Amino acid sequence: MTRAQAVPTVQVDNVRVKVTEWRFAPGAETGWHRHAMDYVVVPITDGLLRIEAATGTFDSPLTAGVSYSRLTGVEHNVINAGAQDLVFVEVELK
């Protein structure tokens, strides 16, 4: 299945952090990727992410303003499983 691509906009990229705003239309995806840095996600909108990982597929609700973090090495594809546009900011720690 071919999906629309999520749209990343790099806001800051310096020696300490990389900050990227991600915008997803309904059904849009990041594509499979592996995180090379620890990161924090700050949801801007409520929404529902579908995560495809080697261990399976699961849904993860997002609540605006409720952040979470993950460690280096996470490998997955992230999809907007909701009916509304979804936006979050990802802060990668270098």
Contacts in CASP RR format, 6 or more apart in sequence:
PFRMAT RR
TARGET T0000
AUTHOR 0000-0000-0000
METHOD contacts of the structure
MODEL  1
MTRAQAVPTVQVDNVRVKVTEWRFAPGAETGWHRHAMDYVVVPITDGLLR
IEAATGTFDSPLTAGVSYSRLTGVEHNVINAGAQDLVFVEVELK
3 27 0 8 1.000
3 28 0 8 1.000
3 29 0 8 1.000
3 79 0 8 1.000
4 25 0 8 1.000
4 27 0 8 1.000
4 28 0 8 1.000
4 29 0 8 1.000
5 28 0 8 1.000
5 29 0 8 1.000
5 30 0 8 1.000
5 31 0 8 1.000
6 22 0 8 1.000
6 23 0 8 1.000
6 24 0 8 1.000
6 28 0 8 1.000
6 29 0 8 1.000
6 30 0 8 1.000
6 78 0 8 1.000
6 80 0 8 1.000
7 22 0 8 1.000
7 23 0 8 1.000
7 24 0 8 1.000
7 28 0 8 1.000
8 20 0 8 1.000
8 21 0 8 1.000
8 22 0 8 1.000
9 20 0 8 1.000
9 21 0 8 1.000
9 23 0 8 1.000
10 18 0 8 1.000
10 19 0 8 1.000
10 20 0 8 1.000
11 19 0 8 1.000
11 20 0 8 1.000
11 21 0 8 1.000
11 89 0 8 1.000
12 18 0 8 1.000
12 19 0 8 1.000
13 19 0 8 1.000
15 94 0 8 1.000
16 93 0 8 1.000
16 94 0 8 1.000
17 91 0 8 1.000
17 92 0 8 1.000
17 93 0 8 1.000
17 94 0 8 1.000
18 37 0 8 1.000
18 91 0 8 1.000
18 92 0 8 1.000
18 94 0 8 1.000
19 89 0 8 1.000
19 90 0 8 1.000
19 91 0 8 1.000
19 92 0 8 1.000
20 89 0 8 1.000
20 90 0 8 1.000
20 92 0 8 1.000
21 44 0 8 1.000
21 87 0 8 1.000
21 88 0 8 1.000
21 89 0 8 1.000
21 90 0 8 1.000
22 30 0 8 1.000
22 87 0 8 1.000
22 88 0 8 1.000
22 89 0 8 1.000
22 90 0 8 1.000
23 85 0 8 1.000
23 86 0 8 1.000
23 87 0 8 1.000
24 78 0 8 1.000
24 79 0 8 1.000
24 80 0 8 1.000
24 85 0 8 1.000
24 86 0 8 1.000
24 87 0 8 1.000
25 80 0 8 1.000
25 85 0 8 1.000
26 80 0 8 1.000
26 82 0 8 1.000
26 83 0 8 1.000
26 84 0 8 1.000
26 85 0 8 1.000
27 79 0 8 1.000
27 80 0 8 1.000
27 81 0 8 1.000
27 82 0 8 1.000
28 79 0 8 1.000
28 80 0 8 1.000
29 77 0 8 1.000
29 78 0 8 1.000
29 79 0 8 1.000
29 80 0 8 1.000
30 77 0 8 1.000
30 78 0 8 1.000
30 79 0 8 1.000
31 77 0 8 1.000
31 78 0 8 1.000
32 52 0 8 1.000
32 75 0 8 1.000
32 76 0 8 1.000
32 77 0 8 1.000
33 75 0 8 1.000
33 76 0 8 1.000
33 77 0 8 1.000
34 73 0 8 1.000
34 74 0 8 1.000
34 75 0 8 1.000
35 70 0 8 1.000
35 72 0 8 1.000
35 73 0 8 1.000
35 74 0 8 1.000
35 75 0 8 1.000
35 92 0 8 1.000
36 72 0 8 1.000
36 73 0 8 1.000
37 72 0 8 1.000
37 92 0 8 1.000
37 93 0 8 1.000
37 94 0 8 1.000
38 69 0 8 1.000
38 70 0 8 1.000
38 71 0 8 1.000
38 72 0 8 1.000
38 92 0 8 1.000
38 93 0 8 1.000
39 69 0 8 1.000
39 70 0 8 1.000
39 90 0 8 1.000
39 91 0 8 1.000
39 92 0 8 1.000
39 93 0 8 1.000
40 67 0 8 1.000
40 68 0 8 1.000
40 69 0 8 1.000
40 90 0 8 1.000
40 91 0 8 1.000
40 93 0 8 1.000
41 67 0 8 1.000
41 68 0 8 1.000
41 69 0 8 1.000
41 70 0 8 1.000
41 88 0 8 1.000
41 89 0 8 1.000
41 90 0 8 1.000
41 91 0 8 1.000
42 65 0 8 1.000
42 67 0 8 1.000
42 88 0 8 1.000
42 89 0 8 1.000
42 90 0 8 1.000
42 91 0 8 1.000
43 62 0 8 1.000
43 63 0 8 1.000
43 64 0 8 1.000
43 65 0 8 1.000
43 66 0 8 1.000
43 67 0 8 1.000
43 87 0 8 1.000
43 88 0 8 1.000
44 64 0 8 1.000
44 65 0 8 1.000
44 87 0 8 1.000
44 88 0 8 1.000
44 89 0 8 1.000
45 62 0 8 1.000
45 64 0 8 1.000
45 84 0 8 1.000
45 85 0 8 1.000
45 86 0 8 1.000
45 87 0 8 1.000
45 88 0 8 1.000
46 61 0 8 1.000
46 62 0 8 1.000
46 63 0 8 1.000
46 64 0 8 1.000
47 61 0 8 1.000
47 62 0 8 1.000
47 63 0 8 1.000
47 80 0 8 1.000
47 82 0 8 1.000
47 84 0 8 1.000
47 86 0 8 1.000
48 59 0 8 1.000
48 60 0 8 1.000
48 61 0 8 1.000
48 62 0 8 1.000
48 80 0 8 1.000
48 81 0 8 1.000
48 82 0 8 1.000
48 86 0 8 1.000
49 59 0 8 1.000
49 60 0 8 1.000
49 61 0 8 1.000
49 62 0 8 1.000
49 78 0 8 1.000
49 79 0 8 1.000
49 80 0 8 1.000
49 81 0 8 1.000
49 86 0 8 1.000
50 57 0 8 1.000
50 58 0 8 1.000
50 59 0 8 1.000
50 60 0 8 1.000
50 78 0 8 1.000
50 79 0 8 1.000
50 80 0 8 1.000
50 81 0 8 1.000
51 57 0 8 1.000
51 58 0 8 1.000
51 59 0 8 1.000
51 60 0 8 1.000
51 76 0 8 1.000
51 77 0 8 1.000
51 78 0 8 1.000
51 79 0 8 1.000
52 76 0 8 1.000
52 77 0 8 1.000
52 78 0 8 1.000
52 79 0 8 1.000
53 75 0 8 1.000
53 76 0 8 1.000
53 77 0 8 1.000
54 75 0 8 1.000
59 81 0 8 1.000
62 86 0 8 1.000
62 88 0 8 1.000
80 86 0 8 1.000
END
